[in-house]
């Protein structure tokens, strides 16, 4: 990234990297469960799988945050 350019994401870079690392670990775990190796996927397929896993992690964070907020307000939503 060039100096002077701002990132589009409001999330700090270190946090995005931790999320990506967590997504990669999740994809590797899924591949082990499927009985496949990284070599059996193309570069594009791996990038797609990691992006999907990142979306899953983000959506999980959102729902957990919502559940905590609801709990603090005394609302039981069953999470």
Phi and psi restraints in degrees (range 20) as a CNS / XPLOR table:
assign (resid 1 and name C) (resid 2 and name N)
       (resid 2 and name CA) (resid 2 and name C) 1.0 -74.1 20.0 2
assign (resid 2 and name N) (resid 2 and name CA)
       (resid 2 and name C) (resid 3 and name N) 1.0 151.2 20.0 2
assign (resid 2 and name C) (resid 3 and name N)
       (resid 3 and name CA) (resid 3 and name C) 1.0 -68.5 20.0 2
assign (resid 3 and name N) (resid 3 and name CA)
       (resid 3 and name C) (resid 4 and name N) 1.0 145.0 20.0 2
assign (resid 3 and name C) (resid 4 and name N)
       (resid 4 and name CA) (resid 4 and name C) 1.0 92.5 20.0 2
assign (resid 4 and name N) (resid 4 and name CA)
       (resid 4 and name C) (resid 5 and name N) 1.0 -18.3 20.0 2
assign (resid 4 and name C) (resid 5 and name N)
       (resid 5 and name CA) (resid 5 and name C) 1.0 -88.2 20.0 2
assign (resid 5 and name N) (resid 5 and name CA)
       (resid 5 and name C) (resid 6 and name N) 1.0 134.6 20.0 2
assign (resid 5 and name C) (resid 6 and name N)
       (resid 6 and name CA) (resid 6 and name C) 1.0 -88.4 20.0 2
assign (resid 6 and name N) (resid 6 and name CA)
       (resid 6 and name C) (resid 7 and name N) 1.0 145.3 20.0 2
assign (resid 6 and name C) (resid 7 and name N)
       (resid 7 and name CA) (resid 7 and name C) 1.0 -71.4 20.0 2
assign (resid 7 and name N) (resid 7 and name CA)
       (resid 7 and name C) (resid 8 and name N) 1.0 145.5 20.0 2
assign (resid 7 and name C) (resid 8 and name N)
       (resid 8 and name CA) (resid 8 and name C) 1.0 -70.6 20.0 2
assign (resid 8 and name N) (resid 8 and name CA)
       (resid 8 and name C) (resid 9 and name N) 1.0 -27.3 20.0 2
assign (resid 8 and name C) (resid 9 and name N)
       (resid 9 and name CA) (resid 9 and name C) 1.0 -86.1 20.0 2
assign (resid 9 and name N) (resid 9 and name CA)
       (resid 9 and name C) (resid 10 and name N) 1.0 135.3 20.0 2
assign (resid 9 and name C) (resid 10 and name N)
       (resid 10 and name CA) (resid 10 and name C) 1.0 -78.1 20.0 2
assign (resid 10 and name N) (resid 10 and name CA)
       (resid 10 and name C) (resid 11 and name N) 1.0 -4.5 20.0 2
assign (resid 10 and name C) (resid 11 and name N)
       (resid 11 and name CA) (resid 11 and name C) 1.0 -82.9 20.0 2
assign (resid 11 and name N) (resid 11 and name CA)
       (resid 11 and name C) (resid 12 and name N) 1.0 132.7 20.0 2
assign (resid 11 and name C) (resid 12 and name N)
       (resid 12 and name CA) (resid 12 and name C) 1.0 -58.5 20.0 2
assign (resid 12 and name N) (resid 12 and name CA)
       (resid 12 and name C) (resid 13 and name N) 1.0 150.3 20.0 2
assign (resid 12 and name C) (resid 13 and name N)
       (resid 13 and name CA) (resid 13 and name C) 1.0 -59.5 20.0 2
assign (resid 13 and name N) (resid 13 and name CA)
       (resid 13 and name C) (resid 14 and name N) 1.0 -41.9 20.0 2
assign (resid 13 and name C) (resid 14 and name N)
       (resid 14 and name CA) (resid 14 and name C) 1.0 -63.6 20.0 2
assign (resid 14 and name N) (resid 14 and name CA)
       (resid 14 and name C) (resid 15 and name N) 1.0 -33.8 20.0 2
assign (resid 14 and name C) (resid 15 and name N)
       (resid 15 and name CA) (resid 15 and name C) 1.0 -71.7 20.0 2
assign (resid 15 and name N) (resid 15 and name CA)
       (resid 15 and name C) (resid 16 and name N) 1.0 -40.5 20.0 2
assign (resid 15 and name C) (resid 16 and name N)
       (resid 16 and name CA) (resid 16 and name C) 1.0 -62.3 20.0 2
assign (resid 16 and name N) (resid 16 and name CA)
       (resid 16 and name C) (resid 17 and name N) 1.0 -38.3 20.0 2
assign (resid 16 and name C) (resid 17 and name N)
       (resid 17 and name CA) (resid 17 and name C) 1.0 -67.0 20.0 2
assign (resid 17 and name N) (resid 17 and name CA)
       (resid 17 and name C) (resid 18 and name N) 1.0 -40.9 20.0 2
assign (resid 17 and name C) (resid 18 and name N)
       (resid 18 and name CA) (resid 18 and name C) 1.0 -63.3 20.0 2
assign (resid 18 and name N) (resid 18 and name CA)
       (resid 18 and name C) (resid 19 and name N) 1.0 -40.4 20.0 2
assign (resid 18 and name C) (resid 19 and name N)
       (resid 19 and name CA) (resid 19 and name C) 1.0 -63.1 20.0 2
assign (resid 19 and name N) (resid 19 and name CA)
       (resid 19 and name C) (resid 20 and name N) 1.0 -43.9 20.0 2
assign (resid 19 and name C) (resid 20 and name N)
       (resid 20 and name CA) (resid 20 and name C) 1.0 -63.7 20.0 2
assign (resid 20 and name N) (resid 20 and name CA)
       (resid 20 and name C) (resid 21 and name N) 1.0 -43.0 20.0 2
assign (resid 20 and name C) (resid 21 and name N)
       (resid 21 and name CA) (resid 21 and name C) 1.0 -61.4 20.0 2
assign (resid 21 and name N) (resid 21 and name CA)
       (resid 21 and name C) (resid 22 and name N) 1.0 -40.2 20.0 2
assign (resid 21 and name C) (resid 22 and name N)
       (resid 22 and name CA) (resid 22 and name C) 1.0 -66.2 20.0 2
assign (resid 22 and name N) (resid 22 and name CA)
       (resid 22 and name C) (resid 23 and name N) 1.0 -38.7 20.0 2
assign (resid 22 and name C) (resid 23 and name N)
       (resid 23 and name CA) (resid 23 and name C) 1.0 -66.1 20.0 2
assign (resid 23 and name N) (resid 23 and name CA)
       (resid 23 and name C) (resid 24 and name N) 1.0 -41.4 20.0 2
assign (resid 23 and name C) (resid 24 and name N)
       (resid 24 and name CA) (resid 24 and name C) 1.0 -62.6 20.0 2
assign (resid 24 and name N) (resid 24 and name CA)
       (resid 24 and name C) (resid 25 and name N) 1.0 -42.4 20.0 2
assign (resid 24 and name C) (resid 25 and name N)
       (resid 25 and name CA) (resid 25 and name C) 1.0 -62.4 20.0 2
assign (resid 25 and name N) (resid 25 and name CA)
       (resid 25 and name C) (resid 26 and name N) 1.0 -39.5 20.0 2
assign (resid 25 and name C) (resid 26 and name N)
       (resid 26 and name CA) (resid 26 and name C) 1.0 -65.7 20.0 2
assign (resid 26 and name N) (resid 26 and name CA)
       (resid 26 and name C) (resid 27 and name N) 1.0 -39.8 20.0 2
assign (resid 26 and name C) (resid 27 and name N)
       (resid 27 and name CA) (resid 27 and name C) 1.0 -65.9 20.0 2
assign (resid 27 and name N) (resid 27 and name CA)
       (resid 27 and name C) (resid 28 and name N) 1.0 -41.3 20.0 2
assign (resid 27 and name C) (resid 28 and name N)
       (resid 28 and name CA) (resid 28 and name C) 1.0 -62.2 20.0 2
assign (resid 28 and name N) (resid 28 and name CA)
       (resid 28 and name C) (resid 29 and name N) 1.0 -40.7 20.0 2
assign (resid 28 and name C) (resid 29 and name N)
       (resid 29 and name CA) (resid 29 and name C) 1.0 -63.3 20.0 2
assign (resid 29 and name N) (resid 29 and name CA)
       (resid 29 and name C) (resid 30 and name N) 1.0 -42.5 20.0 2
assign (resid 29 and name C) (resid 30 and name N)
       (resid 30 and name CA) (resid 30 and name C) 1.0 -63.4 20.0 2
assign (resid 30 and name N) (resid 30 and name CA)
       (resid 30 and name C) (resid 31 and name N) 1.0 -37.3 20.0 2
assign (resid 30 and name C) (resid 31 and name N)
       (resid 31 and name CA) (resid 31 and name C) 1.0 -66.5 20.0 2
assign (resid 31 and name N) (resid 31 and name CA)
       (resid 31 and name C) (resid 32 and name N) 1.0 -38.6 20.0 2
assign (resid 31 and name C) (resid 32 and name N)
       (resid 32 and name CA) (resid 32 and name C) 1.0 -62.9 20.0 2
assign (resid 32 and name N) (resid 32 and name CA)
       (resid 32 and name C) (resid 33 and name N) 1.0 -43.5 20.0 2
assign (resid 32 and name C) (resid 33 and name N)
       (resid 33 and name CA) (resid 33 and name C) 1.0 -64.9 20.0 2
assign (resid 33 and name N) (resid 33 and name CA)
       (resid 33 and name C) (resid 34 and name N) 1.0 -31.5 20.0 2
assign (resid 33 and name C) (resid 34 and name N)
       (resid 34 and name CA) (resid 34 and name C) 1.0 -82.6 20.0 2
assign (resid 34 and name N) (resid 34 and name CA)
       (resid 34 and name C) (resid 35 and name N) 1.0 -10.0 20.0 2
assign (resid 34 and name C) (resid 35 and name N)
       (resid 35 and name CA) (resid 35 and name C) 1.0 75.8 20.0 2
assign (resid 35 and name N) (resid 35 and name CA)
       (resid 35 and name C) (resid 36 and name N) 1.0 27.9 20.0 2
assign (resid 35 and name C) (resid 36 and name N)
       (resid 36 and name CA) (resid 36 and name C) 1.0 -120.2 20.0 2
assign (resid 36 and name N) (resid 36 and name CA)
       (resid 36 and name C) (resid 37 and name N) 1.0 164.6 20.0 2
assign (resid 36 and name C) (resid 37 and name N)
       (resid 37 and name CA) (resid 37 and name C) 1.0 -113.4 20.0 2
assign (resid 37 and name N) (resid 37 and name CA)
       (resid 37 and name C) (resid 38 and name N) 1.0 168.6 20.0 2
assign (resid 37 and name C) (resid 38 and name N)
       (resid 38 and name CA) (resid 38 and name C) 1.0 -62.7 20.0 2
assign (resid 38 and name N) (resid 38 and name CA)
       (resid 38 and name C) (resid 39 and name N) 1.0 -31.1 20.0 2
assign (resid 38 and name C) (resid 39 and name N)
       (resid 39 and name CA) (resid 39 and name C) 1.0 -65.9 20.0 2
assign (resid 39 and name N) (resid 39 and name CA)
       (resid 39 and name C) (resid 40 and name N) 1.0 -21.7 20.0 2
assign (resid 39 and name C) (resid 40 and name N)
       (resid 40 and name CA) (resid 40 and name C) 1.0 -82.6 20.0 2
assign (resid 40 and name N) (resid 40 and name CA)
       (resid 40 and name C) (resid 41 and name N) 1.0 -1.9 20.0 2
assign (resid 40 and name C) (resid 41 and name N)
       (resid 41 and name CA) (resid 41 and name C) 1.0 -112.4 20.0 2
assign (resid 41 and name N) (resid 41 and name CA)
       (resid 41 and name C) (resid 42 and name N) 1.0 147.7 20.0 2
assign (resid 41 and name C) (resid 42 and name N)
       (resid 42 and name CA) (resid 42 and name C) 1.0 -79.7 20.0 2
assign (resid 42 and name N) (resid 42 and name CA)
       (resid 42 and name C) (resid 43 and name N) 1.0 167.7 20.0 2
assign (resid 42 and name C) (resid 43 and name N)
       (resid 43 and name CA) (resid 43 and name C) 1.0 -60.1 20.0 2
assign (resid 43 and name N) (resid 43 and name CA)
       (resid 43 and name C) (resid 44 and name N) 1.0 -40.8 20.0 2
assign (resid 43 and name C) (resid 44 and name N)
       (resid 44 and name CA) (resid 44 and name C) 1.0 -66.8 20.0 2
assign (resid 44 and name N) (resid 44 and name CA)
       (resid 44 and name C) (resid 45 and name N) 1.0 -39.5 20.0 2
assign (resid 44 and name C) (resid 45 and name N)
       (resid 45 and name CA) (resid 45 and name C) 1.0 -64.5 20.0 2
assign (resid 45 and name N) (resid 45 and name CA)
       (resid 45 and name C) (resid 46 and name N) 1.0 -41.6 20.0 2
assign (resid 45 and name C) (resid 46 and name N)
       (resid 46 and name CA) (resid 46 and name C) 1.0 -64.0 20.0 2
assign (resid 46 and name N) (resid 46 and name CA)
       (resid 46 and name C) (resid 47 and name N) 1.0 -42.9 20.0 2
assign (resid 46 and name C) (resid 47 and name N)
       (resid 47 and name CA) (resid 47 and name C) 1.0 -62.6 20.0 2
assign (resid 47 and name N) (resid 47 and name CA)
       (resid 47 and name C) (resid 48 and name N) 1.0 -40.1 20.0 2
assign (resid 47 and name C) (resid 48 and name N)
       (resid 48 and name CA) (resid 48 and name C) 1.0 -63.9 20.0 2
assign (resid 48 and name N) (resid 48 and name CA)
       (resid 48 and name C) (resid 49 and name N) 1.0 -44.6 20.0 2
assign (resid 48 and name C) (resid 49 and name N)
       (resid 49 and name CA) (resid 49 and name C) 1.0 -62.2 20.0 2
assign (resid 49 and name N) (resid 49 and name CA)
       (resid 49 and name C) (resid 50 and name N) 1.0 -41.6 20.0 2
assign (resid 49 and name C) (resid 50 and name N)
       (resid 50 and name CA) (resid 50 and name C) 1.0 -66.8 20.0 2
assign (resid 50 and name N) (resid 50 and name CA)
       (resid 50 and name C) (resid 51 and name N) 1.0 -41.2 20.0 2
assign (resid 50 and name C) (resid 51 and name N)
       (resid 51 and name CA) (resid 51 and name C) 1.0 -63.1 20.0 2
assign (resid 51 and name N) (resid 51 and name CA)
       (resid 51 and name C) (resid 52 and name N) 1.0 -41.4 20.0 2
assign (resid 51 and name C) (resid 52 and name N)
       (resid 52 and name CA) (resid 52 and name C) 1.0 -63.1 20.0 2
assign (resid 52 and name N) (resid 52 and name CA)
       (resid 52 and name C) (resid 53 and name N) 1.0 -42.1 20.0 2
assign (resid 52 and name C) (resid 53 and name N)
       (resid 53 and name CA) (resid 53 and name C) 1.0 -65.5 20.0 2
assign (resid 53 and name N) (resid 53 and name CA)
       (resid 53 and name C) (resid 54 and name N) 1.0 -37.9 20.0 2
assign (resid 53 and name C) (resid 54 and name N)
       (resid 54 and name CA) (resid 54 and name C) 1.0 -61.6 20.0 2
assign (resid 54 and name N) (resid 54 and name CA)
       (resid 54 and name C) (resid 55 and name N) 1.0 -42.8 20.0 2
assign (resid 54 and name C) (resid 55 and name N)
       (resid 55 and name CA) (resid 55 and name C) 1.0 -62.0 20.0 2
assign (resid 55 and name N) (resid 55 and name CA)
       (resid 55 and name C) (resid 56 and name N) 1.0 -40.9 20.0 2
assign (resid 55 and name C) (resid 56 and name N)
       (resid 56 and name CA) (resid 56 and name C) 1.0 -62.1 20.0 2
assign (resid 56 and name N) (resid 56 and name CA)
       (resid 56 and name C) (resid 57 and name N) 1.0 -42.1 20.0 2
assign (resid 56 and name C) (resid 57 and name N)
       (resid 57 and name CA) (resid 57 and name C) 1.0 -65.1 20.0 2
assign (resid 57 and name N) (resid 57 and name CA)
       (resid 57 and name C) (resid 58 and name N) 1.0 -44.9 20.0 2
assign (resid 57 and name C) (resid 58 and name N)
       (resid 58 and name CA) (resid 58 and name C) 1.0 -60.9 20.0 2
assign (resid 58 and name N) (resid 58 and name CA)
       (resid 58 and name C) (resid 59 and name N) 1.0 -43.5 20.0 2
assign (resid 58 and name C) (resid 59 and name N)
       (resid 59 and name CA) (resid 59 and name C) 1.0 -66.6 20.0 2
assign (resid 59 and name N) (resid 59 and name CA)
       (resid 59 and name C) (resid 60 and name N) 1.0 -35.6 20.0 2
assign (resid 59 and name C) (resid 60 and name N)
       (resid 60 and name CA) (resid 60 and name C) 1.0 -64.9 20.0 2
assign (resid 60 and name N) (resid 60 and name CA)
       (resid 60 and name C) (resid 61 and name N) 1.0 -38.8 20.0 2
assign (resid 60 and name C) (resid 61 and name N)
       (resid 61 and name CA) (resid 61 and name C) 1.0 -63.8 20.0 2
assign (resid 61 and name N) (resid 61 and name CA)
       (resid 61 and name C) (resid 62 and name N) 1.0 -41.9 20.0 2
assign (resid 61 and name C) (resid 62 and name N)
       (resid 62 and name CA) (resid 62 and name C) 1.0 -61.3 20.0 2
assign (resid 62 and name N) (resid 62 and name CA)
       (resid 62 and name C) (resid 63 and name N) 1.0 -45.8 20.0 2
assign (resid 62 and name C) (resid 63 and name N)
       (resid 63 and name CA) (resid 63 and name C) 1.0 -68.6 20.0 2
assign (resid 63 and name N) (resid 63 and name CA)
       (resid 63 and name C) (resid 64 and name N) 1.0 -36.3 20.0 2
assign (resid 63 and name C) (resid 64 and name N)
       (resid 64 and name CA) (resid 64 and name C) 1.0 -65.2 20.0 2
assign (resid 64 and name N) (resid 64 and name CA)
       (resid 64 and name C) (resid 65 and name N) 1.0 -41.4 20.0 2
assign (resid 64 and name C) (resid 65 and name N)
       (resid 65 and name CA) (resid 65 and name C) 1.0 -62.7 20.0 2
assign (resid 65 and name N) (resid 65 and name CA)
       (resid 65 and name C) (resid 66 and name N) 1.0 -41.4 20.0 2
assign (resid 65 and name C) (resid 66 and name N)
       (resid 66 and name CA) (resid 66 and name C) 1.0 -63.0 20.0 2
assign (resid 66 and name N) (resid 66 and name CA)
       (resid 66 and name C) (resid 67 and name N) 1.0 -42.1 20.0 2
assign (resid 66 and name C) (resid 67 and name N)
       (resid 67 and name CA) (resid 67 and name C) 1.0 -64.3 20.0 2
assign (resid 67 and name N) (resid 67 and name CA)
       (resid 67 and name C) (resid 68 and name N) 1.0 -39.8 20.0 2
assign (resid 67 and name C) (resid 68 and name N)
       (resid 68 and name CA) (resid 68 and name C) 1.0 -66.0 20.0 2
assign (resid 68 and name N) (resid 68 and name CA)
       (resid 68 and name C) (resid 69 and name N) 1.0 -43.4 20.0 2
assign (resid 68 and name C) (resid 69 and name N)
       (resid 69 and name CA) (resid 69 and name C) 1.0 -62.2 20.0 2
assign (resid 69 and name N) (resid 69 and name CA)
       (resid 69 and name C) (resid 70 and name N) 1.0 -42.9 20.0 2
assign (resid 69 and name C) (resid 70 and name N)
       (resid 70 and name CA) (resid 70 and name C) 1.0 -64.0 20.0 2
assign (resid 70 and name N) (resid 70 and name CA)
       (resid 70 and name C) (resid 71 and name N) 1.0 -40.5 20.0 2
assign (resid 70 and name C) (resid 71 and name N)
       (resid 71 and name CA) (resid 71 and name C) 1.0 -62.8 20.0 2
assign (resid 71 and name N) (resid 71 and name CA)
       (resid 71 and name C) (resid 72 and name N) 1.0 -41.7 20.0 2
assign (resid 71 and name C) (resid 72 and name N)
       (resid 72 and name CA) (resid 72 and name C) 1.0 -64.0 20.0 2
assign (resid 72 and name N) (resid 72 and name CA)
       (resid 72 and name C) (resid 73 and name N) 1.0 -29.7 20.0 2
assign (resid 72 and name C) (resid 73 and name N)
       (resid 73 and name CA) (resid 73 and name C) 1.0 -85.6 20.0 2
assign (resid 73 and name N) (resid 73 and name CA)
       (resid 73 and name C) (resid 74 and name N) 1.0 -3.1 20.0 2
assign (resid 73 and name C) (resid 74 and name N)
       (resid 74 and name CA) (resid 74 and name C) 1.0 85.0 20.0 2
assign (resid 74 and name N) (resid 74 and name CA)
       (resid 74 and name C) (resid 75 and name N) 1.0 21.0 20.0 2
assign (resid 74 and name C) (resid 75 and name N)
       (resid 75 and name CA) (resid 75 and name C) 1.0 -102.9 20.0 2
assign (resid 75 and name N) (resid 75 and name CA)
       (resid 75 and name C) (resid 76 and name N) 1.0 126.3 20.0 2
assign (resid 75 and name C) (resid 76 and name N)
       (resid 76 and name CA) (resid 76 and name C) 1.0 -96.4 20.0 2
assign (resid 76 and name N) (resid 76 and name CA)
       (resid 76 and name C) (resid 77 and name N) 1.0 112.9 20.0 2
assign (resid 76 and name C) (resid 77 and name N)
       (resid 77 and name CA) (resid 77 and name C) 1.0 -109.9 20.0 2
assign (resid 77 and name N) (resid 77 and name CA)
       (resid 77 and name C) (resid 78 and name N) 1.0 3.3 20.0 2
assign (resid 77 and name C) (resid 78 and name N)
       (resid 78 and name CA) (resid 78 and name C) 1.0 82.0 20.0 2
assign (resid 78 and name N) (resid 78 and name CA)
       (resid 78 and name C) (resid 79 and name N) 1.0 24.2 20.0 2
